[in-house]
């Protein structure tokens, strides 16, 4: 059977494989980043009503206008330039589609696209699907800071884009103004398009504020800002995301989105207008819940002998097990994760999954804490049995 060569470069998603193992072993699933608590009721009702009221056909390709208007309002204030819903916003089927669209819109086969590692496992496939070459730049444990020398050393005459995710999965880093300045200078100097994945932009800890790189003067004309609804509103299954970009970039983006998916789901876009109208209380509420979940998870892991950098944002902890007083502390991260799910019925993601660079990510596990506190405590109880001998 004739199949495309490009698929041979993909491996099976280990995150989704861990979710499958979690089901097989009836384990608590701290691997895939989705909540085990429910979507806000008014949002569910808005979606059901939208369907009942007959909004079941394609929406306008770029997205339901009232939703684009809401997004334009928010991003005008986040980015500091006038975001026009008619020109600068496109609603997509999740951030996942948006990243793929961005790659197809800015890169040519043979171009290089920089990405940061550790990083979300969908990024490299998106670059490969566009025919470009992924070039990974590592962040070093434990600070995981963006570094000028490392970034500039990876730039080639074929570098067309840099993909940056902040707040960052899986490290929990929130890149600061100094780090974004580094990116801005390099992007300008080498004429690079910046593609940002800001899906965790409402989940930041200890009073931190999200910095949207597209709001930096040098980056305004060359940034595709991507955001989503999955995480903030606990609707990962709705598949809703969006892209905000200046006119020239948006002109390249829109036909790609159109021919890939036509539009995002109409009734869910209508419900999402309500999400963007939630009062500040809603965001304060999710933030205080996430603070609690983060603190509970950090305590559980520290108690067990894991070491980690406490997350500044997003909802993951990358925890190192190499100092645990158990023989398994020497194992590679894949074996450790399989052992955890089999023996303790807690599913997590091996750190090596987040790197294509050899030798990185071993002895680390990613724990997702987008779960009820009782789920986290239950996982803690199960893992207590692996406490130091
Ligand atoms: N980007 C990052 C950094 C993620 O962590 C995830 C999901 O875990 C996604 C994108 C997927 O986003 P969406 O559900 O909007 O496709």
Boltz pocket constraint, residues with backbone or C-beta under 6 A from the ligand:
constraints:
  - pocket:
      binder: B
      contacts: [[A, 33], [A, 93], [A, 94], [A, 95], [A, 96], [A, 97], [A, 120], [A, 165], [A, 167], [A, 169], [A, 197], [A, 199], [A, 227], [A, 228], [A, 229], [A, 230], [A, 236], [A, 239], [A, 240], [A, 241]]
      max_distance: 6.0
